Amino acid sequence: MEQLEGDSMTDDQRNHFNLEITVTDPQKRTGEGGTSTSYVSYQISTKTEDPAYHDGKPNMNNIIVVHRRYSDLLLLHDVLANDYPTCIIPPLPDKKVFQYISGDRFSQKFTQKRSHSLQNFLRRISLHPTLSQSSILKMFLTSNDWDTYRRSIIDNLPSNKEEVTDAFMNAFKSVNIQSDEFIEIKERSDKLDHTITKLDKIFHKVVKKNDSISEDYVKLGTALEELSELVTGENDELAKNLKTFQEGIVQLSYLINDLNKYLDYDYLVDLKDIEHYIESMRQLIKLKDQKQIDYEQLNEYLTKSIKEKDDLIAGYGGSNFFTNKLEEFAGISQEASRRDKITKLEERITSLDGELENAKKIADGFEQETLKEIAQFESVKAKELKDTLDELADENIKFYEKMLQTWTKVDESLV
């Protein structure tokens, strides 16, 4: 994608600007022309001092608001993947989830979780020094004529069938010599992935357990309320104390629900998104390996060709017994045939030398770009993990502070 007209600022200059993106307010909408097809629209708000987003004038106070659906974000992802093949493109939440099968994709729980995950996707793009400067991102975040622009993009978006075929052909191959640096990167990513997966399983159990505890507190609160009503008139002081205690129990159930909602809607979504982000990094490494495999296979082919030529020059090899006999019966000179084969091999070797040199440049260049991307990935990942743990700690602190306040009041009210 080329730079948009009127945007004369360089990428290095624009990299100094913050780009804050939030995704909120998921709404169910009906398809165009009143069709029965429904979808979810998300409000995407962008805050930045970059003049390119404000008609050339810096304006941090002006928030740009657009509405997009999941397919729009999917298109943004695909265009970035096509335009920046050496970048780690942040993953989108998978569309093929159980809610799409069960028909629950318009529920508040599902759309709120997806909204949070889509925000993670856009935030990662905004933190990337290259992706954040792409013209397609600016158009996506600002254009009121996105639908028209979207149709033109879809028509011109190239197919990646050739890349898929290459990846399939090399699916069971591996590089002969992997650098220690990439071995270490793989080990770190595997360890982190294992830890995140373990945390995900643990906190899913925590959420389920908290739901059960909250339900038990609600039942206890109902029982206490009934008991309070039962003794009212006979022992008003006991009834009052029971009512006070019941209110504390109900408030505790609300606090557990609030904490659980954060864990379910935010924390677990963040963990799953980090898992997917790790997988995106692995896919880039696989693509890097594919370039290395291409080089190694060319090198093997060149080595075999050189050996075949050397064998022919030495006076042996190159043809089998039956081929030689057939050539004799056909009146073909063995010496002339040998010279012709040597000439063809020399031409092949010359061609392979050039291809090998080019493949080496591509493999080395892709490796360097991959290392840069992994460094960017590590930076974003570290920030996300820190922010996620900070939020988890803050939510738990808030829960215990409110619980302490609630039960302090209950204790003071009991007579």
N, C-alpha and C positions, 0 to 999 in steps of 0.2 A: 504494500500500500504506500502510495506516495504521500508526501507532506501536503496538508490541505492548503488551499490558496489563502493568502492573507496572513499566514502564520510564518513570519520570517525569522522567528527566534530559533536558535540552535538547540539541539537536544541537551548539550552540556549546560546551557543557560536555564532551560526548563527543569532540569534535574534538581535545581535548588529550591523549587517550589513544592510545598506540601500538597498532597492530594488525598483528602478525606472523603471516603465513600461509605454511605450507610444504605442498607436495604431493609425496608419496613413495609407495613401495611399490605400484606398479601390479600387480594380481593378476587373472588370468583367472578368471571365475566363470560358473556355469551359471544360466540364467534361472529365474524363479520357477516353482514346481510341477514342477521337474525337466525343463523343456522343453529342447529341443536348442539353443535360442538362447543363445549365450554373449556375454559382454561383459567389459570391463575395469573393475575397481573401483580407485579411488585413495584413499589415506589422506590426509586433509586435517587438519592440525594447526594450531590457533590459539592464540597466546599474546598476552594483553592484560591490562592492569590495569583495564579498563573494568568497573565493577561490574555493568553490564547483562548481561555474559557469565558472571557468577559468582553468580547469584541475589542480586544487590544488594550483594555483599561484594567489595571489591578483593582480587584474588589473582593476582599476576603469575606465581607459581610453578606454578599449575595450568594444564596444557596441555589444551585441549579437542580431542578427536579424533573425527572422523566419517569415514564412507566414502561416497563419491559416485562416480557414473559420468558419462561424458561428457554424456549427455542431461540430467542434473541441472544441469550447468554451462551447457548450452545454454538450459535453462529460466530459470536465473538471469539470463543475458544478455538473453533476450527480455523478461522482466518489467521489468528495469531500463530497457531501451530504450522500453518502453511507458509506464513511470511517469515517466521523466526524458527527454523528447524533445529538450530543449535541451542535454543533456550528451553528451560524447564517450564512448560506451560502449566500453571496451576490447574488441578483437576476440578471438574464440576461434580456435584452430587449425582449419583447414578439415578437415571430416570426409571430404570427397570427394577423398582422395588415392590415390596408386597402390597403397598397401598394402591398401586396402579392396577393390581390384579383384583384386589378386594373392593375397589371402588371408593376407597376412603381418602383419595388424594386431595379432596377439598376440605378436609377436617382442619380445625384450627391447629391441632397438635402437629399435623404433618406440614402445613404451610408455614408455620412459625419456625419449625426446625429447618426447613428448606431455605427460608429467608435468611436465617443465621449462616447457613452453609454457603449460600450465594454471596453473602457479604464477605466471608472468608476468602472466597475465590477472587472477588474484585479487589480486596485489600492486598492480597499477594501480588496482583498485577500492578497496583499502585506503588508498591515498594520496589518493583523491579526497575533498574535503571534504563533498560531498553524497552520493555513492554509498556511501561507507563508513558512513554513518549510516542506511542504508535498513533497514527491518524485514525485508525478504526476505533480505538478506545475513546478518543475525544468525540468522534461522531456518535458513538454509542451513548455517551454520558450527556450529550448536549442537544442532539438534533431532534427537532420536532417533526422532521420529515424522514424519520428512521425507516418506516415501512417501505418507502420508495427506494431508499438507499439499500435496504436489506435485499429487495428483489434483484437489484443489479449485481449485488455481491454474489448471491446464490448462483446466478447465471454464469458468472465468471470464475467461480471457485473451482480450481483444478481437482481432479480425482487423485487419490493417493494409492491407486491399485498397484502401481509398480513397486512402491515402497512396501506395501503389504506382502506382495509376492516375494520380494527379496528377503524380508524378515522371515517368511515361512520357509524359504529355501535354506536359510541359515539357522533355523530354529534349533537344530540338534548339533550345531557346531559351536566351538568355542575357540577363543584366541589361543595360539600356541604359547605365547609369552605375555602374561599379564603383569603390568608394573606393580611394584609393592604399594604404591600410592593408591591405586584402585582396589587392590586387595584389602587394604585397610579401610577404605571408604565403604566397601561392601560389608565388611565385618561390623563396622559401626552402625550402618543402616539396618542390618539384620538384628543387631542387639536392641536398637531403639524400637524397631518394629515389634519385636517380641515383648518389650516392656509396655509399649502403648496398647498392644492387644491384651496383655494381662490386666492392665488398668481398666480397659474397656469392659472386660468380663466382670471384674470386681465391682465396678460402679453400677453396672446393670443390676447386679444382685443387691447393691445398696439401695438403688431406686425402688426395686421391687419390695424390699424389706421395709423401707420407709412408708410406702403405700399401705402396707399391711398394718404397720404401727399406727399410722394416722387414722385408718378405719377403726382400729381398736379404741383409740382415744375418743373418736366421735361416738361410738357405742357407749363408752363409759360416761361421756358427757350427757347423753340422752338418759341413761340410767340415773345419774345424779339429779338431773332436772326433774324426773318423775318422782324420785325420792323426796326432793325438796317440796314439791307440790303436795306430796302425801302427808308430810309432817306440818305443813303450814296450818296455823290455827291451834295446833296442839303444842308445838314447840317452835315458836317463831325465831328464836335465836339459832337453833340448829338448822332451820330452814334457810336462814340468811347465810350461815356458814357454808351450807351445802351449795347454795346458789353461787357464792363467791368462788368456791373450789371448782364448781362446774364451769364457770366462765374462764378460769385459768386453764382447765383441761381443753376446752374448745379453742382457746387462743393458741395453745401448744400445738394442736392439730393443724391450725392455719399456718403456723411457723414451719412445721415439718413439710407441709404442702408447698410453701414458697421455696424452701431449700431444695426440695425434690424437683420442682419445676425448673430451677436453675440447672441442676445436675442433668436432667433429662433433655431440656431444650437447648442448653448452651454447652455445658462441659462435655457431655458424651458426644455431641455433634463435633466439637473441636477435636476430640481424640480421633474420631473416625476420619475427619478431614486431614489430620496429620498423617494417618495411615495411608490415605490416598495420595498425599503429597510425596511421601517416601516412595510410593510405587511410581509416580511420575519421574522422580529422579532416577530410579532404576531403569525405566524405559529409555531415558536419554543415554545412560551408560550402555544399554544393549545396542542402541543405534551407533554409539561410538565403537563398540566391539564389532559391529557389522562392517564398518569402514576398515577396521583392522583386519578382519577376516578376508575382505576383498583384496587387500594388499598381500596378505600371506598366501592366498590362493594363486594370485598372479605370480608371486615370487616362486612358488612351487612349480608352476607351469613353465616359467622361464628356465628354472634349473633343469627340468626334464628335457626341455628343448636343447639346451646347451650340451647336456650329456649325450643326447641322441646325435647331435652334430659331431661331437668329438669321437663317438663310436664309429660313425661313418667315415670320418677322416682317417681313423686308425685302421680301417679296413674290415671292421666287423660290426654286427648289429644293424639295426635299422629295418631289416626285412626278415621274414621267416623262410624256411626251406621251400615250402609250397609256392610262396610268392615268387621266389627266384626262379623256380622251375617253369612257372607260367610265363614269366617274362622271357625266358630262353625260348620256349615254344613259340612265343609271339614274335620272336626275332628282335627283341629289345636288348640293346647292349647293356650289360651289367654296369660297366664303368660310366656310361652316359646317364643311366638311371641314378647311380650313386651321386654323380655330380649335380644332377637336377634336384635331388632330395636335399643335398647340402645347401644349394642356392636358396631353395624355399625355406629351409630352416634358418638360414642367415637373415632372410627377410622377416621371418616371424620373430626372431630374437631381437632385431632392430626395433620392430613395432612394439614388442613386449617391454623393451627397455624404456621407451617413452611412456607407455601406459603405467609401468611400475613406478616410475618417477612421479607421475601425476597422482597415482593412488597413494604414494607415500606422503606427498604434500597434503592431500585431502585428509588422510588418517591422522597425521600429526596436527594439522590445523584443527580438526574436529576434537581431538583430545584436549588441546589447549583451551578451546571454547568450553568444552565439557567441564574442565577443572574450574574455570571462571564461574560457570553456572552452579556448580556444586558449592563453591564458596558463598555465592549469593543465597543458595538454598539453606546452607548452614546458618547464615546470618538471620534469615527470616524465621527459620525453624526455632532458633534459640530465643528470638523475641516472642514468638507465639507460645512456646513452652513457658517462658517466664510470665507472660501476661495471663496465660491460662491458670497457672499455679497461684498467681497473685489474686485473681478473681475468685478462685476456689477458696483461698484463705479468707478473703474479705467476706464472702457469702457465709462461711461458717462462723466467722467472728460476729457478723451481724445477727445470725441466728441465735448464738449463745447470749449476746448482749440483750436482745429482745426477750429471750426466755428468762434471763435474770431479772429484767425489769418487770415482766409479767408476774413472776412468782414472788418477787419482793413485795409487790402491791397486794398479792393474795395473802401473803404472810402478815402484812400490816393490817389487812382488813379482817382477818379471823379474830374472833373474840373468845 
